[in-house]
Amino acid sequence: MSTIAINFPLEINDSSATIGYETLEITKLEDLKALFRFHIKNLLLTIPGERVWDSNFGVGLQRFLFEMTTDIALPDRIKGIIIEQMNLYADYINMTSLQVSIIPDQSALNVKMEYFVNLQAQLDSVQDVFNFTISEFETYDATGTALMAPP
């Protein structure tokens, strides 16, 4: 398996005659999983309206951080938005499980998604679990690794 994808964060590559973006050659299954996790994280953290060319893109999880104490149906509402957005913008990712939970003592939301992606027309598929927590202070994955510094 060898595929080329745009490498993030975007950096301009002007070392050649044409100016373009750095690319990443995906040769291992872990590279592919990292790419899918990036797509999911991008969809969940982008606030609708943030992308000028598609104002409907994104869940904007951080928008819900201050509603957690007043809306008991919030996890179900967020779950519905995630499902809608994934079906619209990442329909190649097949969710098998989605859990959204509130962690009140940390003022945080946790999203855990189990999914698989079919590779081409073959029976091969990639299975993975995407699990991260967002709070008003930081965003981190299930291992405690920071995904995004506080604003």
N, C-alpha and C positions, 0 to 999 in steps of 0.2 A: 504494500500500500504506500503510495507516494502521491501527495496532493499539495498544492500550493494555496496558501491563505494569506491574507493581509495580516501583518504582525501588529499587535497593539501593545503599548500605546503607539499611535501613529507618529512616525518620524519621517521627515522628507529625506529621500535619498537622492542626492545630486551628484553622485560619484560617476554616473554614466552620462552618456550624451542626452538621455531623456530623463526628465525629473519625474520621480514616482515615489511610491511608498515601499518601505521594507517589506519583504515577504517572508513567510515562515514555511519551510517544507515540512509537511506532516508525514512522518515515517513510522511513528509508533502509535499504538492505541492510546497511550496517555496524552500524546499531543492532541489527538482528536477529542478526547474527553475534555481537555482544557479549553479547546475551541468552543465546544458545546456549552460548557460552564460559563464562558465569557458571554456567549449569546444570551443565555438565560439571565445572568447578572445585569447585562446591559438593558434588557427588556424590563426587568423588575425595578431598576433604579432610575431609569429615564422618566422624567416627569412629562405627562402629556402636554404638548405645546412647546417642549424644549427643542424638538427637531422642526425647523422651519419648513422643510419639504414634506413632512408628514406629522401634522399636529395631533393625530390620534395615537401615535406610537408611544407605548410605555405605560407602566403601572404606577410609578412614582411612589414606592412604598413609604418614603420619608414623609409624604403628605399626611399619613395616617398616624404618625407617632403621637400627636397631641389629642387624638380622638379616642385613645384607648380606654380612658376611664369613664367616658360618657356613652359609649356605644357598645352594648354587649353583643350585638350581631356583627361587629367589625370583622372578626376572622372569616366568617362566611361571606361577607361582602367582598373582602380582599380576594378570597379564593375564587369567587365568580369573575372578578376582574382579571385575575391571572389566567384563568382558563380561557376567557374570551381573547385576551391578548396573545396567548400562546397559540390558539387556533388560527388567529389572523396572521401573525407575524413569524411564527416558528412551528408551522404545521408538520414539519419533518421530525419534530421531537414528540414522541408519544408518551404522555404521562401515564404512569400506572398508579401513582399515589401522590396526593398533594395534601400537606398539612400546614395550616397557618395557625400560629398560637401567639398569645400575648404573654410576655414575661413582665408582670407589673413591677416587681422590685428593682428591675433594671431599666424600666421605661423602654422596653424593647419589643420587637416583633421577630418571630422566628418563622422561616419558610423552609420546609423540607419537601423536596420533590424527588420521587423516584421516576426514572424514565428510561426509554430505550430509543435508539435511532436505527432504522433499517439502512444498511449500506447497499446502495444500488438495487438491482433486481435480485440479488442473491439472498440467501437465508441468513447471512451474517448480520449481526446487529451489535451495537454498542450499548451496554447497560451501565448506568451510573446513578449515583445519588447526589443531588445538589442540596446542600444544607448550609444556610447562613443566617445570621442574626443582624438586625439593624437596630440601632438605638440612636438617641439624640446625640450621643457622644462618638460612636464609631460603628463601623460595619465589620463583622468578622465571620469567618467560617466555623464549622463544627470543631475544628482543632484549635480554635482560638487565634488563628492567623488573621491579622488585620487585612481587610480587603480595601479599605478606604480610610484615609485619615479624617479626623473630625474637621468640620469646616472652620 
